């Protein structure tokens, strides 16, 4: 027998007037109930669901219109955002949005439907409590965040090197790119070798 969501259907104010409590969360609730989650908090702008291994919390923020989804593991209490999971799994073309944004109820319902599909399609093993999948995702998220930190720290060197390359100032190019050799692509490494020969 499927667990029924304890949704209070009283009207509540939204950006566009009124909607019923739980309306935007229904897709996620139904999909996760089928995978053993139980609803703990269901409100117009927030949702908390829990399984034996994970806690999912979702908030639709009024000031930024963002729908932020986070997971916390019951044993190690580590927390990961859905956005970080998407980045670590290399989903989407380029970088996915930091968070999902909805300025009205219709868009929020559509985004929550997309979130539910993402969870089931790409992160089902985590949702179902596979400890290896969770540990692997934690490592992937940490690697992704470390890589982003390195890229942001190397940005000034890359900018100065780009200017130096255009000016054919190979000595400056070698000095700048030499500081970030571990992060260079194959073409950047070849360009660095060329600049070393010219300087």
Biotite code that builds the C-alpha atoms (Angstrom):
import biotite.structure as struc

atoms = struc.array([
    struc.Atom([0.000, 0.000, 0.000], chain_id="A", res_id=1, res_name="UNK", atom_name="CA", element="C"),
    struc.Atom([1.451, 3.366, -1.045], chain_id="A", res_id=2, res_name="UNK", atom_name="CA", element="C"),
    struc.Atom([2.125, 5.896, 1.677], chain_id="A", res_id=3, res_name="UNK", atom_name="CA", element="C"),
    struc.Atom([-0.229, 8.851, 1.319], chain_id="A", res_id=4, res_name="UNK", atom_name="CA", element="C"),
    struc.Atom([1.255, 12.314, 1.663], chain_id="A", res_id=5, res_name="UNK", atom_name="CA", element="C"),
    struc.Atom([-0.116, 14.297, 4.601], chain_id="A", res_id=6, res_name="UNK", atom_name="CA", element="C"),
    struc.Atom([-0.840, 17.381, 2.497], chain_id="A", res_id=7, res_name="UNK", atom_name="CA", element="C"),
    struc.Atom([-2.917, 20.167, 3.959], chain_id="A", res_id=8, res_name="UNK", atom_name="CA", element="C"),
    struc.Atom([-5.051, 21.441, 1.071], chain_id="A", res_id=9, res_name="UNK", atom_name="CA", element="C"),
    struc.Atom([-5.877, 24.836, 2.619], chain_id="A", res_id=10, res_name="UNK", atom_name="CA", element="C"),
    struc.Atom([-5.339, 27.776, 0.286], chain_id="A", res_id=11, res_name="UNK", atom_name="CA", element="C"),
    struc.Atom([-2.167, 29.785, 0.727], chain_id="A", res_id=12, res_name="UNK", atom_name="CA", element="C"),
    struc.Atom([-0.887, 32.992, -0.830], chain_id="A", res_id=13, res_name="UNK", atom_name="CA", element="C"),
    struc.Atom([1.609, 32.715, -3.647], chain_id="A", res_id=14, res_name="UNK", atom_name="CA", element="C"),
    struc.Atom([3.171, 35.133, -6.107], chain_id="A", res_id=15, res_name="UNK", atom_name="CA", element="C"),
    struc.Atom([0.168, 34.857, -8.448], chain_id="A", res_id=16, res_name="UNK", atom_name="CA", element="C"),
    struc.Atom([-2.670, 34.808, -5.946], chain_id="A", res_id=17, res_name="UNK", atom_name="CA", element="C"),
    struc.Atom([-3.557, 31.473, -4.404], chain_id="A", res_id=18, res_name="UNK", atom_name="CA", element="C"),
    struc.Atom([-2.585, 27.858, -4.795], chain_id="A", res_id=19, res_name="UNK", atom_name="CA", element="C"),
    struc.Atom([-3.096, 24.785, -2.670], chain_id="A", res_id=20, res_name="UNK", atom_name="CA", element="C"),
    struc.Atom([-0.435, 23.664, -0.248], chain_id="A", res_id=21, res_name="UNK", atom_name="CA", element="C"),
    struc.Atom([1.682, 20.930, -1.761], chain_id="A", res_id=22, res_name="UNK", atom_name="CA", element="C"),
    struc.Atom([0.757, 21.609, -5.381], chain_id="A", res_id=23, res_name="UNK", atom_name="CA", element="C"),
    struc.Atom([4.264, 22.433, -6.531], chain_id="A", res_id=24, res_name="UNK", atom_name="CA", element="C"),
    struc.Atom([5.774, 19.469, -4.637], chain_id="A", res_id=25, res_name="UNK", atom_name="CA", element="C"),
    struc.Atom([3.302, 16.768, -5.708], chain_id="A", res_id=26, res_name="UNK", atom_name="CA", element="C"),
    struc.Atom([5.511, 15.251, -8.427], chain_id="A", res_id=27, res_name="UNK", atom_name="CA", element="C"),
    struc.Atom([8.521, 14.863, -6.146], chain_id="A", res_id=28, res_name="UNK", atom_name="CA", element="C"),
    struc.Atom([6.372, 13.584, -3.289], chain_id="A", res_id=29, res_name="UNK", atom_name="CA", element="C"),
    struc.Atom([4.712, 10.920, -5.432], chain_id="A", res_id=30, res_name="UNK", atom_name="CA", element="C"),
    struc.Atom([7.975, 9.743, -7.019], chain_id="A", res_id=31, res_name="UNK", atom_name="CA", element="C"),
    struc.Atom([9.847, 9.569, -3.698], chain_id="A", res_id=32, res_name="UNK", atom_name="CA", element="C"),
    struc.Atom([6.992, 7.925, -1.804], chain_id="A", res_id=33, res_name="UNK", atom_name="CA", element="C"),
    struc.Atom([7.248, 5.085, -4.313], chain_id="A", res_id=34, res_name="UNK", atom_name="CA", element="C"),
    struc.Atom([10.935, 4.742, -3.327], chain_id="A", res_id=35, res_name="UNK", atom_name="CA", element="C"),
    struc.Atom([10.310, 4.571, 0.416], chain_id="A", res_id=36, res_name="UNK", atom_name="CA", element="C"),
    struc.Atom([10.479, 8.238, 1.437], chain_id="A", res_id=37, res_name="UNK", atom_name="CA", element="C"),
    struc.Atom([8.008, 9.715, 3.895], chain_id="A", res_id=38, res_name="UNK", atom_name="CA", element="C"),
    struc.Atom([6.881, 13.314, 4.002], chain_id="A", res_id=39, res_name="UNK", atom_name="CA", element="C"),
    struc.Atom([7.809, 15.195, 7.164], chain_id="A", res_id=40, res_name="UNK", atom_name="CA", element="C"),
    struc.Atom([7.035, 18.795, 6.198], chain_id="A", res_id=41, res_name="UNK", atom_name="CA", element="C"),
    struc.Atom([4.872, 19.838, 3.269], chain_id="A", res_id=42, res_name="UNK", atom_name="CA", element="C"),
    struc.Atom([4.257, 23.574, 2.994], chain_id="A", res_id=43, res_name="UNK", atom_name="CA", element="C"),
    struc.Atom([3.733, 26.019, 0.113], chain_id="A", res_id=44, res_name="UNK", atom_name="CA", element="C"),
    struc.Atom([7.414, 26.891, -0.105], chain_id="A", res_id=45, res_name="UNK", atom_name="CA", element="C"),
    struc.Atom([9.187, 24.040, 1.653], chain_id="A", res_id=46, res_name="UNK", atom_name="CA", element="C"),
    struc.Atom([9.346, 20.276, 1.667], chain_id="A", res_id=47, res_name="UNK", atom_name="CA", element="C"),
    struc.Atom([11.190, 17.782, 3.852], chain_id="A", res_id=48, res_name="UNK", atom_name="CA", element="C"),
    struc.Atom([11.135, 14.070, 3.094], chain_id="A", res_id=49, res_name="UNK", atom_name="CA", element="C"),
    struc.Atom([13.089, 11.287, 4.740], chain_id="A", res_id=50, res_name="UNK", atom_name="CA", element="C"),
    struc.Atom([14.031, 7.706, 3.927], chain_id="A", res_id=51, res_name="UNK", atom_name="CA", element="C"),
    struc.Atom([16.049, 5.325, 6.057], chain_id="A", res_id=52, res_name="UNK", atom_name="CA", element="C"),
    struc.Atom([19.276, 6.795, 4.646], chain_id="A", res_id=53, res_name="UNK", atom_name="CA", element="C"),
    struc.Atom([18.553, 10.257, 3.224], chain_id="A", res_id=54, res_name="UNK", atom_name="CA", element="C"),
    struc.Atom([16.806, 13.474, 4.081], chain_id="A", res_id=55, res_name="UNK", atom_name="CA", element="C"),
    struc.Atom([15.675, 15.663, 1.178], chain_id="A", res_id=56, res_name="UNK", atom_name="CA", element="C"),
    struc.Atom([14.897, 19.308, 1.847], chain_id="A", res_id=57, res_name="UNK", atom_name="CA", element="C"),
    struc.Atom([13.570, 21.683, -0.791], chain_id="A", res_id=58, res_name="UNK", atom_name="CA", element="C"),
    struc.Atom([12.810, 25.384, -0.470], chain_id="A", res_id=59, res_name="UNK", atom_name="CA", element="C"),
    struc.Atom([11.240, 27.825, -2.921], chain_id="A", res_id=60, res_name="UNK", atom_name="CA", element="C"),
    struc.Atom([12.785, 31.109, -1.808], chain_id="A", res_id=61, res_name="UNK", atom_name="CA", element="C"),
    struc.Atom([10.584, 34.197, -2.022], chain_id="A", res_id=62, res_name="UNK", atom_name="CA", element="C"),
    struc.Atom([13.415, 36.727, -2.358], chain_id="A", res_id=63, res_name="UNK", atom_name="CA", element="C"),
    struc.Atom([15.329, 35.003, -5.174], chain_id="A", res_id=64, res_name="UNK", atom_name="CA", element="C"),
    struc.Atom([12.656, 32.690, -6.672], chain_id="A", res_id=65, res_name="UNK", atom_name="CA", element="C"),
    struc.Atom([15.137, 29.819, -6.359], chain_id="A", res_id=66, res_name="UNK", atom_name="CA", element="C"),
    struc.Atom([14.109, 26.233, -5.743], chain_id="A", res_id=67, res_name="UNK", atom_name="CA", element="C"),
    struc.Atom([16.995, 24.806, -3.755], chain_id="A", res_id=68, res_name="UNK", atom_name="CA", element="C"),
    struc.Atom([17.138, 21.031, -3.220], chain_id="A", res_id=69, res_name="UNK", atom_name="CA", element="C"),
    struc.Atom([19.585, 19.430, -0.785], chain_id="A", res_id=70, res_name="UNK", atom_name="CA", element="C"),
    struc.Atom([20.301, 15.934, 0.469], chain_id="A", res_id=71, res_name="UNK", atom_name="CA", element="C"),
    struc.Atom([21.702, 14.947, 3.844], chain_id="A", res_id=72, res_name="UNK", atom_name="CA", element="C"),
    struc.Atom([22.841, 11.421, 4.625], chain_id="A", res_id=73, res_name="UNK", atom_name="CA", element="C"),
    struc.Atom([21.443, 9.865, 7.810], chain_id="A", res_id=74, res_name="UNK", atom_name="CA", element="C"),
    struc.Atom([24.716, 8.231, 8.827], chain_id="A", res_id=75, res_name="UNK", atom_name="CA", element="C"),
    struc.Atom([27.537, 10.616, 7.926], chain_id="A", res_id=76, res_name="UNK", atom_name="CA", element="C"),
    struc.Atom([25.380, 13.795, 7.962], chain_id="A", res_id=77, res_name="UNK", atom_name="CA", element="C"),
    struc.Atom([27.145, 15.080, 4.847], chain_id="A", res_id=78, res_name="UNK", atom_name="CA", element="C"),
    struc.Atom([25.014, 17.446, 2.780], chain_id="A", res_id=79, res_name="UNK", atom_name="CA", element="C"),
    struc.Atom([25.017, 17.867, -1.002], chain_id="A", res_id=80, res_name="UNK", atom_name="CA", element="C"),
    struc.Atom([22.927, 20.196, -3.132], chain_id="A", res_id=81, res_name="UNK", atom_name="CA", element="C"),
    struc.Atom([21.228, 18.901, -6.256], chain_id="A", res_id=82, res_name="UNK", atom_name="CA", element="C"),
    struc.Atom([23.139, 21.525, -8.241], chain_id="A", res_id=83, res_name="UNK", atom_name="CA", element="C"),
    struc.Atom([26.471, 20.168, -6.982], chain_id="A", res_id=84, res_name="UNK", atom_name="CA", element="C"),
    struc.Atom([25.344, 16.645, -7.827], chain_id="A", res_id=85, res_name="UNK", atom_name="CA", element="C"),
    struc.Atom([24.466, 17.775, -11.361], chain_id="A", res_id=86, res_name="UNK", atom_name="CA", element="C"),
    struc.Atom([27.859, 19.424, -11.806], chain_id="A", res_id=87, res_name="UNK", atom_name="CA", element="C"),
    struc.Atom([29.695, 16.375, -10.478], chain_id="A", res_id=88, res_name="UNK", atom_name="CA", element="C"),
    struc.Atom([27.694, 14.096, -12.791], chain_id="A", res_id=89, res_name="UNK", atom_name="CA", element="C"),
    struc.Atom([28.407, 16.433, -15.743], chain_id="A", res_id=90, res_name="UNK", atom_name="CA", element="C"),
    struc.Atom([24.713, 16.814, -16.577], chain_id="A", res_id=91, res_name="UNK", atom_name="CA", element="C"),
    struc.Atom([23.519, 19.319, -19.122], chain_id="A", res_id=92, res_name="UNK", atom_name="CA", element="C"),
    struc.Atom([25.485, 21.250, -21.680], chain_id="A", res_id=93, res_name="UNK", atom_name="CA", element="C"),
    struc.Atom([28.171, 23.194, -19.922], chain_id="A", res_id=94, res_name="UNK", atom_name="CA", element="C"),
    struc.Atom([27.437, 24.261, -16.401], chain_id="A", res_id=95, res_name="UNK", atom_name="CA", element="C"),
    struc.Atom([23.888, 23.651, -15.128], chain_id="A", res_id=96, res_name="UNK", atom_name="CA", element="C"),
    struc.Atom([22.168, 26.416, -13.193], chain_id="A", res_id=97, res_name="UNK", atom_name="CA", element="C"),
    struc.Atom([23.336, 26.905, -9.613], chain_id="A", res_id=98, res_name="UNK", atom_name="CA", element="C"),
    struc.Atom([19.703, 26.611, -8.607], chain_id="A", res_id=99, res_name="UNK", atom_name="CA", element="C"),
    struc.Atom([16.373, 26.414, -10.376], chain_id="A", res_id=100, res_name="UNK", atom_name="CA", element="C"),
    struc.Atom([14.385, 29.683, -10.522], chain_id="A", res_id=101, res_name="UNK", atom_name="CA", element="C"),
    struc.Atom([10.615, 30.107, -10.765], chain_id="A", res_id=102, res_name="UNK", atom_name="CA", element="C"),
    struc.Atom([8.828, 33.442, -10.605], chain_id="A", res_id=103, res_name="UNK", atom_name="CA", element="C"),
    struc.Atom([5.344, 31.939, -10.627], chain_id="A", res_id=104, res_name="UNK", atom_name="CA", element="C"),
    struc.Atom([3.475, 28.813, -9.567], chain_id="A", res_id=105, res_name="UNK", atom_name="CA", element="C"),
    struc.Atom([3.278, 27.331, -13.073], chain_id="A", res_id=106, res_name="UNK", atom_name="CA", element="C"),
    struc.Atom([7.044, 27.573, -13.571], chain_id="A", res_id=107, res_name="UNK", atom_name="CA", element="C"),
    struc.Atom([7.634, 26.156, -10.076], chain_id="A", res_id=108, res_name="UNK", atom_name="CA", element="C"),
    struc.Atom([5.437, 23.136, -10.834], chain_id="A", res_id=109, res_name="UNK", atom_name="CA", element="C"),
    struc.Atom([7.334, 22.567, -14.113], chain_id="A", res_id=110, res_name="UNK", atom_name="CA", element="C"),
    struc.Atom([10.729, 22.843, -12.405], chain_id="A", res_id=111, res_name="UNK", atom_name="CA", element="C"),
    struc.Atom([9.706, 20.472, -9.622], chain_id="A", res_id=112, res_name="UNK", atom_name="CA", element="C"),
    struc.Atom([8.583, 17.987, -12.298], chain_id="A", res_id=113, res_name="UNK", atom_name="CA", element="C"),
    struc.Atom([12.031, 18.342, -13.941], chain_id="A", res_id=114, res_name="UNK", atom_name="CA", element="C"),
    struc.Atom([13.730, 17.878, -10.564], chain_id="A", res_id=115, res_name="UNK", atom_name="CA", element="C"),
    struc.Atom([11.729, 14.706, -9.918], chain_id="A", res_id=116, res_name="UNK", atom_name="CA", element="C"),
    struc.Atom([12.765, 13.338, -13.331], chain_id="A", res_id=117, res_name="UNK", atom_name="CA", element="C"),
    struc.Atom([16.424, 14.235, -12.670], chain_id="A", res_id=118, res_name="UNK", atom_name="CA", element="C"),
    struc.Atom([16.363, 12.426, -9.348], chain_id="A", res_id=119, res_name="UNK", atom_name="CA", element="C"),
    struc.Atom([14.841, 9.268, -10.785], chain_id="A", res_id=120, res_name="UNK", atom_name="CA", element="C"),
    struc.Atom([16.789, 9.256, -14.053], chain_id="A", res_id=121, res_name="UNK", atom_name="CA", element="C"),
    struc.Atom([20.277, 10.209, -12.869], chain_id="A", res_id=122, res_name="UNK", atom_name="CA", element="C"),
    struc.Atom([20.427, 9.718, -9.098], chain_id="A", res_id=123, res_name="UNK", atom_name="CA", element="C"),
    struc.Atom([18.125, 6.778, -8.432], chain_id="A", res_id=124, res_name="UNK", atom_name="CA", element="C"),
    struc.Atom([20.897, 4.676, -6.865], chain_id="A", res_id=125, res_name="UNK", atom_name="CA", element="C"),
    struc.Atom([21.560, 7.467, -4.348], chain_id="A", res_id=126, res_name="UNK", atom_name="CA", element="C"),
    struc.Atom([17.837, 7.940, -3.689], chain_id="A", res_id=127, res_name="UNK", atom_name="CA", element="C"),
    struc.Atom([17.462, 4.192, -3.114], chain_id="A", res_id=128, res_name="UNK", atom_name="CA", element="C"),
    struc.Atom([20.198, 4.309, -0.459], chain_id="A", res_id=129, res_name="UNK", atom_name="CA", element="C"),
    struc.Atom([23.195, 2.736, -2.212], chain_id="A", res_id=130, res_name="UNK", atom_name="CA", element="C"),
    struc.Atom([26.077, 3.684, 0.154], chain_id="A", res_id=131, res_name="UNK", atom_name="CA", element="C"),
    struc.Atom([28.692, 3.288, -2.604], chain_id="A", res_id=132, res_name="UNK", atom_name="CA", element="C"),
    struc.Atom([26.786, 5.677, -4.862], chain_id="A", res_id=133, res_name="UNK", atom_name="CA", element="C"),
    struc.Atom([26.577, 8.258, -2.057], chain_id="A", res_id=134, res_name="UNK", atom_name="CA", element="C"),
    struc.Atom([30.303, 7.959, -1.248], chain_id="A", res_id=135, res_name="UNK", atom_name="CA", element="C"),
    struc.Atom([31.189, 8.201, -4.923], chain_id="A", res_id=136, res_name="UNK", atom_name="CA", element="C"),
    struc.Atom([28.985, 11.299, -5.328], chain_id="A", res_id=137, res_name="UNK", atom_name="CA", element="C"),
    struc.Atom([30.622, 12.951, -2.295], chain_id="A", res_id=138, res_name="UNK", atom_name="CA", element="C"),
    struc.Atom([34.034, 12.359, -3.863], chain_id="A", res_id=139, res_name="UNK", atom_name="CA", element="C"),
    struc.Atom([32.876, 13.650, -7.261], chain_id="A", res_id=140, res_name="UNK", atom_name="CA", element="C"),
    struc.Atom([31.383, 16.790, -5.691], chain_id="A", res_id=141, res_name="UNK", atom_name="CA", element="C"),
    struc.Atom([34.595, 17.426, -3.741], chain_id="A", res_id=142, res_name="UNK", atom_name="CA", element="C"),
    struc.Atom([36.665, 16.967, -6.928], chain_id="A", res_id=143, res_name="UNK", atom_name="CA", element="C"),
    struc.Atom([34.369, 19.331, -8.846], chain_id="A", res_id=144, res_name="UNK", atom_name="CA", element="C"),
    struc.Atom([34.558, 21.987, -6.129], chain_id="A", res_id=145, res_name="UNK", atom_name="CA", element="C"),
    struc.Atom([38.350, 21.624, -5.905], chain_id="A", res_id=146, res_name="UNK", atom_name="CA", element="C"),
    struc.Atom([38.602, 21.996, -9.681], chain_id="A", res_id=147, res_name="UNK", atom_name="CA", element="C"),
    struc.Atom([36.448, 25.141, -9.616], chain_id="A", res_id=148, res_name="UNK", atom_name="CA", element="C"),
    struc.Atom([38.613, 26.591, -6.859], chain_id="A", res_id=149, res_name="UNK", atom_name="CA", element="C"),
    struc.Atom([41.763, 25.880, -8.873], chain_id="A", res_id=150, res_name="UNK", atom_name="CA", element="C"),
    struc.Atom([40.261, 27.427, -12.006], chain_id="A", res_id=151, res_name="UNK", atom_name="CA", element="C"),
    struc.Atom([39.280, 30.581, -10.127], chain_id="A", res_id=152, res_name="UNK", atom_name="CA", element="C"),
    struc.Atom([42.760, 30.827, -8.613], chain_id="A", res_id=153, res_name="UNK", atom_name="CA", element="C"),
    struc.Atom([44.415, 30.360, -12.008], chain_id="A", res_id=154, res_name="UNK", atom_name="CA", element="C"),
    struc.Atom([42.213, 32.923, -13.776], chain_id="A", res_id=155, res_name="UNK", atom_name="CA", element="C"),
    struc.Atom([44.525, 35.910, -13.100], chain_id="A", res_id=156, res_name="UNK", atom_name="CA", element="C"),
    struc.Atom([47.535, 33.969, -14.438], chain_id="A", res_id=157, res_name="UNK", atom_name="CA", element="C"),
    struc.Atom([45.593, 32.945, -17.544], chain_id="A", res_id=158, res_name="UNK", atom_name="CA", element="C"),
    struc.Atom([44.434, 36.528, -18.175], chain_id="A", res_id=159, res_name="UNK", atom_name="CA", element="C"),
    struc.Atom([47.945, 37.936, -17.878], chain_id="A", res_id=160, res_name="UNK", atom_name="CA", element="C"),
    struc.Atom([49.304, 35.115, -20.055], chain_id="A", res_id=161, res_name="UNK", atom_name="CA", element="C"),
    struc.Atom([46.661, 35.818, -22.736], chain_id="A", res_id=162, res_name="UNK", atom_name="CA", element="C"),
    struc.Atom([47.706, 39.471, -22.839], chain_id="A", res_id=163, res_name="UNK", atom_name="CA", element="C"),
    struc.Atom([51.366, 38.455, -22.982], chain_id="A", res_id=164, res_name="UNK", atom_name="CA", element="C"),
    struc.Atom([50.701, 36.007, -25.833], chain_id="A", res_id=165, res_name="UNK", atom_name="CA", element="C"),
    struc.Atom([48.946, 38.697, -27.893], chain_id="A", res_id=166, res_name="UNK", atom_name="CA", element="C"),
    struc.Atom([51.887, 41.058, -27.270], chain_id="A", res_id=167, res_name="UNK", atom_name="CA", element="C"),
    struc.Atom([54.356, 38.254, -28.093], chain_id="A", res_id=168, res_name="UNK", atom_name="CA", element="C"),
    struc.Atom([55.864, 38.726, -24.629], chain_id="A", res_id=169, res_name="UNK", atom_name="CA", element="C"),
    struc.Atom([56.886, 35.082, -24.345], chain_id="A", res_id=170, res_name="UNK", atom_name="CA", element="C"),
    struc.Atom([58.894, 35.534, -21.155], chain_id="A", res_id=171, res_name="UNK", atom_name="CA", element="C"),
    struc.Atom([55.795, 36.803, -19.280], chain_id="A", res_id=172, res_name="UNK", atom_name="CA", element="C"),
    struc.Atom([53.685, 34.056, -20.857], chain_id="A", res_id=173, res_name="UNK", atom_name="CA", element="C"),
    struc.Atom([56.108, 31.385, -19.616], chain_id="A", res_id=174, res_name="UNK", atom_name="CA", element="C"),
    struc.Atom([56.195, 32.938, -16.123], chain_id="A", res_id=175, res_name="UNK", atom_name="CA", element="C"),
    struc.Atom([52.374, 33.015, -15.844], chain_id="A", res_id=176, res_name="UNK", atom_name="CA", element="C"),
    struc.Atom([51.531, 29.655, -17.394], chain_id="A", res_id=177, res_name="UNK", atom_name="CA", element="C"),
    struc.Atom([54.461, 27.990, -15.657], chain_id="A", res_id=178, res_name="UNK", atom_name="CA", element="C"),
    struc.Atom([52.653, 28.564, -12.341], chain_id="A", res_id=179, res_name="UNK", atom_name="CA", element="C"),
    struc.Atom([49.660, 26.459, -13.411], chain_id="A", res_id=180, res_name="UNK", atom_name="CA", element="C"),
    struc.Atom([51.213, 23.666, -15.474], chain_id="A", res_id=181, res_name="UNK", atom_name="CA", element="C"),
    struc.Atom([49.085, 20.985, -13.752], chain_id="A", res_id=182, res_name="UNK", atom_name="CA", element="C"),
    struc.Atom([45.928, 22.619, -15.129], chain_id="A", res_id=183, res_name="UNK", atom_name="CA", element="C"),
    struc.Atom([47.006, 23.151, -18.728], chain_id="A", res_id=184, res_name="UNK", atom_name="CA", element="C"),
    struc.Atom([45.206, 21.569, -21.637], chain_id="A", res_id=185, res_name="UNK", atom_name="CA", element="C"),
    struc.Atom([47.177, 19.857, -24.374], chain_id="A", res_id=186, res_name="UNK", atom_name="CA", element="C"),
    struc.Atom([47.071, 22.951, -26.594], chain_id="A", res_id=187, res_name="UNK", atom_name="CA", element="C"),
    struc.Atom([48.095, 25.216, -23.685], chain_id="A", res_id=188, res_name="UNK", atom_name="CA", element="C"),
    struc.Atom([51.040, 22.935, -22.932], chain_id="A", res_id=189, res_name="UNK", atom_name="CA", element="C"),
    struc.Atom([52.122, 23.085, -26.573], chain_id="A", res_id=190, res_name="UNK", atom_name="CA", element="C"),
    struc.Atom([51.807, 26.864, -26.553], chain_id="A", res_id=191, res_name="UNK", atom_name="CA", element="C"),
    struc.Atom([53.884, 27.011, -23.346], chain_id="A", res_id=192, res_name="UNK", atom_name="CA", element="C"),
    struc.Atom([56.634, 24.917, -24.981], chain_id="A", res_id=193, res_name="UNK", atom_name="CA", element="C"),
    struc.Atom([56.609, 27.222, -28.007], chain_id="A", res_id=194, res_name="UNK", atom_name="CA", element="C"),
    struc.Atom([56.874, 30.284, -25.735], chain_id="A", res_id=195, res_name="UNK", atom_name="CA", element="C"),
    struc.Atom([59.802, 28.686, -23.854], chain_id="A", res_id=196, res_name="UNK", atom_name="CA", element="C"),
    struc.Atom([61.667, 28.198, -27.126], chain_id="A", res_id=197, res_name="UNK", atom_name="CA", element="C"),
    struc.Atom([60.988, 31.817, -28.152], chain_id="A", res_id=198, res_name="UNK", atom_name="CA", element="C"),
    struc.Atom([61.925, 33.405, -24.809], chain_id="A", res_id=199, res_name="UNK", atom_name="CA", element="C"),
])
